Amino acid sequence: MKVVETFLSIQAEGMFSGRYAFFIRFAGCNFNCTGFGVKKDNFIGCDTIKAVQTKAYLHTYFDYNADELIALVKKQKSNPLIVITGGEPLLLQNDKEFVKLLSFLTLNYDVQFESNASIKLKEYDFYKKCYFAMGVKLANSGVKKELRINKDAIFSIIKNSKKAFFKFVINDEKDLDELYEIINDFKDTSVYLMPMGSTSKELSLNAKKVFELCVKHSFNYSDRLHIRIYDDKEGV
């Protein structure tokens, strides 16, 4: 399995915000979110460009099997939340090593996936013990609608996981029209709004209006603590 990075930190977003966590970031994604405008090494996309641009960064990845990743997790103190992220980690769900890894982790730790919720879950028992942050992409991502919105995939995640919640990056109120189009079929699922921004300055410019939109529309607000504290630094 190709892994961009592993690191110990604090979960910075969503329902587990503030929790001590160990991150495993897998390489590979089915989207290239140029609309988010993050620039790195002549690429434009989201804040995880290294996970997305696999051809350019292949030489920087770690090649782990399940046992090696399990050994890394076991070295961490105090049973952290394990965050499975990317890119898009569900691209790996047919990989035998990935299945072995998750089968172990879910027996011993709280496990949370960060997913764009565009890929249906396989019916593995271990997903029933996992939490899913469904970062469904809106038009502001620059990804075609027919690619980024897959309600069958969203339903499969909600049905087969322990708990799933929506997590949207918002630029302004016009983004909410499409958001409602997505969530109206899943009214019992929690929604978190986050301000767009790849630096603390950009985040601060958008935070107040997103905060006020949450109050106005009865959504949960999530800051993005890693950006707030470290700007665009990786591995935090």
N, C-alpha and C positions, 0 to 999 in steps of 0.2 A: 504494500500500500504506500502510495506517495503522500508524504506529509510535509506541509509547508513549515510548520512550527508546532512545538508544544511549550506551554508556559503556565506558570502558577500566577494567579492574579485575583481580581475581584470581578464577578459578573457585573457588567456595566449597564445592562439594558433589561427591560421587561420585568416579569413578575419576580425574578430572582435577583433583581438589582441590589447590589451591596453584599452579595454572598461570596464567601471565599470559594474559589473555583480553580480547577485545572482544565486548561483548554487543549484540545487536539484539533488542529486545523488541517483538514485534508485538501489536497490539490484537486482541481477540476471544478468547472461550473458550466451549466447549460445556458447562462446568460452573460452578457457583457453590458453592464448598466452605465453606458456612456453619459446618460442624463445626469448622473450624480456629480460629474465634473471633477473627480479627483484625478490629479495628474502625477504620474510616476514613471520615470524612465521612458518617456515618449509615448506612454499609454494613457488613456483617459477612461475612467470607469468608477468603480466603488472603492471603498477603503481597504479592500482585500485583493488588489490587482495581482499580487504574486500568486494567489490561488487560482485566479481566472486565466491568466496568460501563461498557460502551461508550457508551450513551446519555448518561450523566452526564458522561463525560470526553471526549467526541468533540472538543470545542473545544480540548482540550489536546494532541491528537495531531499528529504530523508526517506529512505526506503525501509519501512518497518513491517514486520509480521505481527500477528496478534500477541504472541508471547512477549515480544520486545516492548510493545506499548503497555501491556499489562504490568511489566516490570517497572516501567517508568511511573505509572500511576501508583503502584505500591510504595514507591519511595516517598510519596508526598505525605505530609502530616495531617492528622485530624480529619480524615475522610472528606476531602473537598467535593463540592458539586463537580461532576464531570460534564464539560460542555463539548459536544461533538459539532464541529462547525466546518466552514470552508470559505470560499466556494460553495458547492452544494454537496453535502456529505451523502445524500441519498443516491447519488450516482454510483456509490459503492455497495449498495445493499445486496447485490448478487455475488459479491466477493466472499469466498469462504472464510478468509481471514477476518474480514469485517464482521461477519456473523459470529465468529468465535469470540472476537473482542467484545462485542455488545452482549453476548450471552454471559460472559464473565462479569462485565461492569454492572449490569443491571441486577445481579445477585448480591452485589457488595456496595454499591454507591447509588446516590441519586444521579440520574443522567438526563441531561437536557440537550436536545437537538436545536440547532439554528438552521432553518430550512426556508427556501423560497416557496415551498408548498406547491410546486408544480409537478411533482412526481408522486404517483400513488405508492402507498406502503405495501410491501409484501406482508403476508399474514404470518409474521414471526411472533412467537410468544413474548419475546423480550420487549417488543414495542409497547406492550401493555403496561410496562413499568417505566416508560420514558415520558418526559415532558417535551412538548414541541413549541418553540417560538416560530410561528408562521409569518415570516417576513414577506408576504405577498407584495410583489412590486406593482406600483401604480404607473401612470403615464409619465410621471416625472423621472422615471428610471431610463426612459428612452428605448425600452424593450417593447416589441410588438404585443398588442393585447392578447392575441390568440396564443401566444407562447407563455405569457406570464400569469394568466388567470386560468386555472384548471380546477373547477369546482368539484369534479370527481376526486381529484387528488386531495383537496382540502377535506372533503368528507371522509376519505379513507384515513387521514391523519387523525381527525377528531374521533372517529369511531374506534381506531385501533391503538390509540395511545392512552397513557394514564390521564393526561390533561394537555390540552392544546390551547394556545391563545394567539390572537393576531397582534402583529407588531408592524406598524406602518411608519415610514419616513415621510413627513409632511413638510411641504414648502409653504403653502398658503391654503385658504379656505376652499379654493376651487378643487383641490385634490379630494375633498370630502364627497363630491358627487360620485366619483368612481368607487371610493371606499364603501359607501352605502350600497352600491350595486353589488359589491362582493359580499358584504357581511349580512345583508338582509336574509339570506338563506341559512344563516348560522347565528341566530339571535341569542342563543344561550352561551356563546363563546366570548370571553373577555377580549377587549380591544385596548391596546396601548398605542398612543401616538408619540412620535419622537421628532424633534426638529432636525431639518436637514443641515448639514455642515460637516466639513472635514477638519476644521480647526476650532479651537475654543472660541475664537472671535466670531467665526461664522455661526457657530452654535448659539452664542449669546444673542446674536442679531435675530434669530428665529425663535428662540426659546419662549419668550413672553407670549407671542401670538399663538404658538402651538399650545402652551399652557392654558390660555384663555379659550381656545377652541375646545379643549378637553372639558373645561367647566361648562361651556355653552352646550355641548353635545353629549355630555354625560359619559365621556371616555376617561380611561386612565392615562396619566402622563408618565412617560419614561424619559429621563434625561439620558445622556450617553456619556457616562462618567469617564471612560477611557479617553475620549476626545477632550472633555472638559479639563482633565488633569494633564494629559500628555500630548495634546494636539494630534498629529498624524503619526506619532511614533508607533512602530510595530512591536509585537510581543508583549503587550500590556493589557 
